[in-house]
Amino acid sequence: MMRVLIIDDYPILRLGIKTALESANIEVQEADSGEQGLQLLRGTHPDLVILKIDLPDVSGIDLITEINQEFPDVKIVVLSQHSDEGLLKMAFNAGANSYLLSDTEPEILLYAIKMSYQGQCWIDPRLSRSILDIKEEDNSLRKGKKFGESLTQIEMKVLKLMAFGFSNEQIADNLHVSSGSIRGYTNSLNLKLGAQNRAHAVFRAICLGYINYKSLFTEIPGGENLEAI
């Protein structure tokens, strides 16, 4: 069972998060300050920490840095009321795995936790465009769309399964092809989407509108049903 520590000074918010996590069979601990959170971390060593970026007793960025240095295997999901691009980048530079706005729906929070636990990242889709500097009039958006439209049907299937967190081997089994073929498809996707790796490819695909992030909370489909996503 995954063990999660919530660090937030608002009891009502902690209760809401705790309820959502426990409904997903996740063991939850709570702390109302950064200091208490560090004490619990040292005593219980949870798998993942959800922390509010603007705690009253400590800088959220400093806390992320300290957790990352002392517990490098613990994943960190940040909740923030701020959509400031600079703060988001500081959080990731300090060691955060995911960054969401505080009013995130429980289903999205659970998905971000799952992705973070697997070593991947998740950024609130409402912030994605600003982080990628994507604007409607921006040439990079039009360029991305042009590249995306050139994706083959099999590449789209691979991309969607990547978004569900499937490994290359799992995608190969699902689509009945070799793992080597999947590596070729992922390389092609990275090139066409201007991405550096798998997570970046999925991130850009969501930001550019090729994947509807809400579809990621539905039942994971089989290869033959991917067109329905």
C-alpha positions as CSV (number, residue, x, y, z in Angstrom):
1,M,0.0,0.0,0.0
2,M,1.3,3.4,-0.9
3,R,2.0,5.7,2.0
4,V,1.5,9.5,1.6
5,L,2.2,12.4,3.9
6,I,0.1,15.6,3.5
7,I,1.8,18.8,4.7
8,D,-0.8,21.6,4.7
9,D,-1.8,24.1,7.4
10,Y,-5.5,24.0,6.5
11,P,-7.4,21.2,8.3
12,I,-10.3,21.3,5.8
13,L,-8.0,20.9,2.8
14,R,-6.1,18.1,4.5
15,L,-9.4,16.3,5.2
16,G,-10.5,16.6,1.6
17,I,-7.2,15.2,0.3
18,K,-7.1,12.5,2.9
19,T,-10.7,11.4,2.0
20,A,-9.8,11.1,-1.7
21,L,-6.6,9.2,-1.0
22,E,-8.1,6.8,1.4
23,S,-10.9,6.0,-1.1
24,A,-8.1,4.8,-3.4
25,N,-6.6,2.6,-0.6
26,I,-3.7,4.9,0.1
27,E,-2.4,5.2,3.7
28,V,-2.3,8.8,4.8
29,Q,-0.5,10.8,7.4
30,E,-0.9,14.5,8.1
31,A,1.2,17.4,9.2
32,D,0.2,21.0,9.7
33,S,3.6,22.6,9.3
34,G,6.9,22.0,7.5
35,E,8.7,21.2,10.8
36,Q,6.1,18.5,11.8
37,G,6.2,17.2,8.2
38,L,10.0,16.7,8.5
39,Q,9.6,14.9,11.8
40,L,7.1,12.5,10.4
41,L,9.2,11.9,7.3
42,R,12.2,11.0,9.5
43,G,10.0,8.7,11.6
44,T,7.9,6.9,9.0
45,H,9.5,7.5,5.6
46,P,6.4,7.7,3.4
47,D,6.5,7.0,-0.3
48,L,5.2,10.4,-1.4
49,V,4.7,13.9,0.1
50,I,1.9,16.3,-0.9
51,L,2.8,19.7,0.3
52,K,1.4,23.2,0.2
53,I,3.9,25.5,-1.4
54,D,3.2,28.5,0.9
55,L,3.4,27.1,4.4
56,P,3.4,29.6,7.3
57,D,6.6,28.3,9.1
58,V,8.9,27.5,6.2
59,S,9.5,28.3,2.5
60,G,7.9,25.6,0.4
61,I,10.9,25.7,-2.0
62,D,13.3,25.3,0.9
63,L,11.2,22.4,2.2
64,I,11.2,20.6,-1.2
65,T,15.0,21.1,-1.3
66,E,15.5,19.6,2.2
67,I,13.2,16.7,1.5
68,N,14.9,15.9,-1.8
69,Q,18.3,16.0,-0.2
70,E,17.5,14.0,2.9
71,F,15.0,11.6,1.2
72,P,15.9,11.4,-2.5
73,D,13.6,8.4,-3.1
74,V,10.5,10.2,-1.7
75,K,8.3,11.7,-4.4
76,I,6.9,15.2,-4.0
77,V,3.6,16.6,-5.3
78,V,3.2,20.4,-4.8
79,L,-0.2,22.1,-4.3
80,S,-0.3,25.8,-4.9
81,Q,-2.7,28.7,-5.2
82,H,-0.3,30.4,-7.6
83,S,-0.1,30.0,-11.3
84,D,3.2,31.8,-11.4
85,E,5.6,30.3,-13.9
86,G,8.7,31.3,-11.9
87,L,7.4,29.5,-8.8
88,L,6.6,26.4,-10.7
89,K,10.1,26.2,-12.2
90,M,11.7,26.8,-8.8
91,A,9.7,23.9,-7.4
92,F,10.9,21.6,-10.1
93,N,14.4,22.8,-9.8
94,A,14.2,22.1,-6.0
95,G,13.1,18.5,-6.7
96,A,9.3,18.4,-7.0
97,N,7.8,15.7,-9.2
98,S,4.5,17.3,-9.9
99,Y,2.8,20.7,-9.5
100,L,-1.0,21.2,-9.3
101,L,-3.2,24.1,-8.4
102,S,-5.0,23.8,-5.0
103,D,-8.5,23.5,-6.5
104,T,-7.5,20.5,-8.6
105,E,-10.2,17.8,-8.8
106,P,-9.6,14.7,-6.7
107,E,-9.4,12.5,-9.8
108,I,-6.6,14.6,-11.3
109,L,-4.8,14.7,-8.0
110,L,-4.9,10.9,-7.8
111,Y,-3.6,10.6,-11.3
112,A,-0.7,13.0,-10.5
113,I,0.1,10.9,-7.4
114,K,0.2,7.7,-9.5
115,M,2.4,9.3,-12.1
116,S,4.8,10.8,-9.5
117,Y,5.0,7.5,-7.6
118,Q,6.1,5.9,-10.9
119,G,8.9,8.5,-11.2
120,Q,7.1,10.6,-13.9
121,C,5.9,14.2,-13.6
122,W,2.5,15.9,-13.9
123,I,1.8,19.6,-14.3
124,D,-1.6,21.0,-13.9
125,P,-3.0,21.4,-17.5
126,R,-4.1,24.9,-16.7
127,L,-0.4,25.8,-16.3
128,S,0.9,23.8,-19.2
129,R,0.6,26.4,-21.9
130,S,2.4,29.1,-19.9
131,I,5.3,26.7,-19.1
132,L,5.8,25.8,-22.7
133,D,5.3,29.4,-23.8
134,I,2.5,28.3,-26.1
135,K,0.1,31.0,-27.2
136,E,-2.5,30.9,-30.0
137,E,-0.4,33.3,-32.1
138,D,2.9,31.6,-31.3
139,N,4.5,29.9,-34.3
140,S,5.7,27.0,-32.1
141,L,2.0,26.1,-31.5
142,R,1.3,26.0,-35.2
143,K,4.5,24.1,-35.8
144,G,3.6,21.5,-33.1
145,K,0.1,21.1,-34.7
146,K,1.7,20.5,-38.1
147,F,4.0,17.8,-36.6
148,G,1.2,16.3,-34.6
149,E,-1.1,15.9,-37.7
150,S,1.7,13.8,-39.3
151,L,1.5,11.2,-36.6
152,T,0.5,7.7,-37.9
153,Q,-2.3,5.7,-36.4
154,I,0.1,3.4,-34.6
155,E,2.1,6.3,-33.2
156,M,-1.1,7.8,-31.8
157,K,-1.9,4.5,-30.1
158,V,1.6,4.3,-28.6
159,L,1.3,7.9,-27.4
160,K,-2.0,7.3,-25.7
161,L,-0.7,4.2,-23.9
162,M,2.4,6.2,-22.9
163,A,0.0,8.7,-21.3
164,F,-1.6,5.9,-19.3
165,G,1.9,5.1,-17.9
166,F,2.5,1.9,-19.9
167,S,6.1,0.7,-20.2
168,N,7.5,-0.1,-23.6
169,E,7.1,-3.8,-22.9
170,Q,3.4,-3.3,-21.9
171,I,2.7,-1.3,-25.0
172,A,4.4,-3.9,-27.2
173,D,2.2,-6.7,-25.6
174,N,-0.9,-4.5,-26.0
175,L,-0.3,-3.8,-29.6
176,H,1.2,-7.2,-30.5
177,V,4.5,-5.8,-31.8
178,S,8.1,-6.0,-30.6
179,S,9.7,-3.8,-27.9
180,G,12.2,-2.7,-30.5
181,S,9.4,-1.4,-32.6
182,I,8.0,0.6,-29.7
183,R,11.4,2.2,-29.1
184,G,11.3,3.2,-32.7
185,Y,7.8,4.7,-32.4
186,T,8.7,6.6,-29.2
187,N,11.8,8.0,-30.9
188,S,9.6,9.1,-33.8
189,L,7.1,10.7,-31.4
190,N,9.9,12.6,-29.6
191,L,11.1,14.0,-33.0
192,K,7.6,14.9,-34.3
193,L,6.5,16.5,-31.0
194,G,9.8,18.2,-30.3
195,A,10.1,16.3,-27.0
196,Q,13.2,15.2,-25.1
197,N,11.8,12.0,-23.6
198,R,8.6,10.0,-23.1
199,A,7.2,12.2,-20.3
200,H,7.9,15.3,-22.3
201,A,6.2,13.8,-25.4
202,V,3.0,13.1,-23.4
203,F,3.2,16.6,-21.7
204,R,3.5,18.3,-25.1
205,A,0.7,16.2,-26.6
206,I,-1.6,17.2,-23.7
207,C,-0.6,20.9,-24.0
208,L,-1.2,20.9,-27.7
209,G,-4.6,19.2,-27.4
210,Y,-3.7,15.8,-29.0
211,I,-4.6,14.0,-25.8
212,N,-7.6,15.0,-23.6
213,Y,-6.3,14.7,-20.1
214,K,-9.7,13.9,-18.7
215,S,-9.7,10.7,-20.8
216,L,-6.8,9.5,-18.6
217,F,-9.2,9.0,-15.7
218,T,-11.3,6.4,-17.6
219,E,-10.6,2.7,-17.6
220,I,-7.4,1.9,-19.4
221,P,-8.3,0.5,-22.8
222,G,-7.0,-2.4,-24.8
223,G,-5.2,-1.7,-28.0
224,E,-8.2,-2.5,-30.1
225,N,-10.3,0.1,-28.3
226,L,-7.8,3.0,-28.3
227,E,-9.8,4.9,-31.0
228,A,-12.5,5.5,-28.4
229,I,-10.2,7.5,-26.1
